[in-house]
């Protein structure tokens, strides 16, 4: 059960997060904070002041996590609720708080409270020849007539016409792709504050807070 002292511990851990992150990369890193972290892929869009309090929220666990000697597997479904949703008005900041209450996977489930933190995994751009599309073997029969025919014998498949193949014969061009970062970052200009039930809320002075669907956010829970 959450108490005011646990909420204060949350605030301290979140405020000191950058320092802990740096320490954990050194050989003599101290023990991690006594808080369970759950990176989850949000399945709903949520915006402070627009999404009503009481709205159900769902998310899928991104990485398997050990909780009380039991592994909660990847893609386990977290279910929770919006407990605070206040729009930015005048000099008053917006506030948003989400509490996850249950998690289910296969024939198992668990109940514990975890709260949205100001940490998320941003999208980054990867670039390299390994991302270049390669046609299947043999060539697909579903080719739609656009671009170069996906000939399995060609060294590089060019999806659009007009490529000057003579300039860089045999060279594999770099291709960009948007992927999720391996490391979380903190939301800019977002503070944290305790909620009425002893959890945490996100506070934003510059506008409304909006959480995007299919973005990975970090929820936290005291063990």
C-alpha positions in Angstrom: 0.0 0.0 0.0 1.4 3.4 -0.9 2.1 6.0 1.8 3.3 9.6 1.8 6.9 8.5 2.5 6.9 6.2 -0.5 5.5 9.0 -2.7 8.4 11.2 -1.5 10.9 8.5 -2.3 9.4 8.4 -5.8 10.0 12.1 -6.2 13.6 11.9 -5.0 14.4 9.0 -7.3 12.9 10.6 -10.3 14.6 13.9 -9.6 18.0 12.2 -9.2 17.4 9.8 -12.1 20.2 11.2 -14.3 22.8 10.7 -11.6 21.7 7.1 -11.1 21.8 6.5 -14.8 25.4 7.6 -15.0 26.4 5.6 -12.0 24.9 2.4 -13.4 27.3 2.6 -16.4 30.4 2.5 -14.2 32.1 -0.8 -13.0 31.5 0.2 -9.3 27.8 1.1 -9.8 25.7 1.1 -6.6 22.6 -0.9 -6.1 19.7 0.4 -8.2 16.9 2.3 -6.4 14.3 0.2 -4.7 11.6 0.9 -7.3 10.3 -1.4 -10.0 10.2 0.0 -13.5 7.9 -1.1 -16.2 8.6 0.1 -19.8 5.2 -0.3 -21.5 3.9 0.4 -25.0 0.8 2.6 -24.5 -2.3 1.4 -26.4 -4.3 4.6 -26.0 -3.8 8.3 -26.5 -4.1 10.4 -23.4 -4.1 14.1 -23.0 -4.3 16.2 -19.8 -7.6 18.1 -19.6 -9.0 16.2 -22.6 -9.0 12.6 -21.4 -11.5 12.4 -18.4 -10.6 11.0 -15.0 -11.7 7.4 -14.8 -10.7 6.6 -18.4 -9.4 3.1 -18.8 -5.8 2.8 -20.1 -4.0 -0.3 -21.4 -0.3 -1.0 -22.3 1.9 -3.9 -23.2 5.2 -4.6 -21.4 8.2 -4.0 -23.6 10.7 -6.1 -21.6 10.3 -9.1 -19.4 10.5 -8.0 -15.7 11.1 -9.9 -12.5 8.6 -9.1 -9.7 8.6 -10.9 -6.4 10.6 -13.9 -7.8 8.2 -14.2 -10.8 8.9 -13.1 -14.4 6.3 -11.0 -16.0 6.8 -11.8 -19.7 7.1 -9.3 -22.6 3.7 -8.3 -24.0 1.9 -8.8 -20.7 -1.1 -6.4 -20.7 -1.2 -3.7 -18.0 -4.6 -2.2 -17.2 -5.2 1.0 -15.3 -7.0 4.3 -15.1 -6.5 8.1 -15.4 -6.6 9.4 -11.9 -5.8 13.1 -12.6 -6.3 15.1 -15.8 -6.1 18.9 -15.6 -5.7 21.2 -18.6 -3.3 24.1 -18.6 -5.2 27.4 -17.7 -3.6 30.8 -17.2 -0.8 30.4 -14.6 -2.0 27.0 -13.5 0.0 24.0 -14.9 -1.5 21.0 -16.5 -1.4 17.7 -14.5 -1.7 14.1 -15.6 -1.6 11.0 -13.5 -2.1 7.4 -14.6 -2.1 4.4 -12.3 -1.8 0.8 -13.6 -3.6 -1.6 -11.2 -3.3 -5.1 -12.9 -1.2 -7.0 -15.3 -2.3 -10.2 -17.2 -0.4 -12.7 -19.3 -1.5 -16.2 -20.5 -3.3 -17.8 -17.5 -1.7 -15.6 -14.9 -2.3 -12.1 -13.4 -1.0 -9.8 -10.7 -2.3 -6.7 -8.9 -0.1 -3.8 -7.8 -0.1 -0.1 -8.3 2.4 1.5 -10.7 2.4 5.1 -11.8 3.3 7.0 -14.9 6.8 8.7 -14.6 8.3 11.4 -16.8 10.5 8.9 -18.6 9.9 7.5 -22.1 11.8 5.8 -25.0 12.0 8.2 -27.9 12.0 7.3 -31.6 15.4 7.5 -33.2 16.5 7.2 -36.9 18.7 4.3 -37.8 20.7 4.4 -41.0 22.6 1.8 -42.8 22.8 -0.6 -45.8 21.4 -3.5 -43.7 18.0 -1.7 -43.7 17.7 -1.8 -47.5 14.8 -3.9 -48.6 15.7 -7.2 -50.3 13.2 -9.0 -52.4 12.1 -12.5 -51.4 13.4 -15.7 -53.1 11.9 -16.3 -55.6 10.6 -12.8 -56.6 7.2 -12.1 -55.3 4.2 -12.6 -57.6 2.4 -9.7 -56.0 4.6 -7.0 -57.5 2.3 -4.0 -58.2 4.2 -2.7 -61.3 5.8 0.2 -59.4 9.6 0.7 -59.3 12.2 -1.8 -60.4 11.0 -5.4 -60.7 12.2 -7.3 -57.6 14.6 -9.6 -59.5 16.2 -12.0 -57.0 19.4 -12.0 -59.1 20.0 -8.2 -58.9 22.5 -7.1 -56.3 20.4 -4.2 -55.0 16.7 -3.6 -55.3 15.8 0.0 -56.2 12.1 0.6 -55.2 11.8 3.8 -57.2 12.6 4.5 -60.9 15.2 7.0 -61.9 18.2 5.6 -59.9 21.5 6.1 -61.6 23.0 2.7 -61.2 26.1 3.5 -63.2 27.5 5.9 -60.7 27.8 3.5 -57.8 27.5 0.1 -59.4 27.2 -2.6 -56.8 27.1 -0.1 -53.9 24.4 -0.6 -51.3 22.8 2.7 -50.4 22.1 3.7 -46.9 18.4 3.5 -45.8 16.8 5.2 -42.8 14.3 3.7 -40.5 12.6 5.0 -37.3 13.1 2.7 -34.3 12.7 2.9 -30.5 15.7 4.0 -28.6 17.4 1.6 -26.2 17.6 4.2 -23.4 14.9 6.2 -21.8 15.0 10.0 -21.6 13.2 12.4 -19.3 10.3 14.6 -20.6 11.5 18.2 -21.0 10.2 20.7 -18.5 8.0 18.1 -16.8 8.0 18.0 -12.9 6.5 15.4 -10.6 4.1 15.9 -7.6 2.3 13.6 -5.2 -1.3 12.5 -5.9 -4.1 12.1 -3.3 -3.6 8.4 -3.2 0.1 8.6 -2.5 1.3 8.1 -6.1 2.8 10.6 -8.5 1.4 13.1 -11.1 3.2 14.8 -14.0 3.1 18.6 -14.0 3.7 20.7 -17.1 3.8 24.5 -17.0 4.0 25.1 -20.8 0.8 23.5 -22.0 -1.1 20.2 -21.9 0.6 16.9 -21.6 -0.1 14.5 -24.4 0.9 10.8 -24.4 1.1 9.2 -27.8 -0.3 5.8 -28.7 2.3 3.1 -29.4 5.1 5.0 -27.6 7.0 3.4 -24.8 6.6 5.1 -21.4 8.0 4.0 -18.0 5.7 3.3 -15.1 7.1 2.7 -11.6 6.0 0.9 -8.5 7.5 0.4 -5.0 8.2 -3.3 -4.3 
